[in-house]
Amino acid sequence: MSDTTINLDEFKINEKDTGSASFQVALLTQRIADLTEHLKLNKKDVSSRRGLLVMVAKRRKMLDYTRGKSEEKYQELISKLGLRR
């Protein structure tokens, strides 16, 4: 769907990592980008729009958690993903 794909392996701590906050933020960012493209074409898809808002809120909470743990990891994460904040 989206032209901008994120290399999720770059955010893993080890090979089997799927639960770290940085990986989850990267995964949510990719899903948000894909859903945003979908909603550009399907403007009346209200349930997907709600799902998008839920994902954005979850990503924001994960970023806040990361910022509380380590400011430098937070800065690195938002710069890699190209997020504003």
HELIX and SHEET records of a PDB file:
HELIX    1   1 LEU A    8  PHE A   11  5                                   4    
HELIX    2   2 ALA A   21  LEU A   41  1                                  21    
HELIX    3   3 VAL A   46  LYS A   69  1                                  24    
HELIX    4   4 GLU A   71  LEU A   81  1                                  11    
END                                                                             
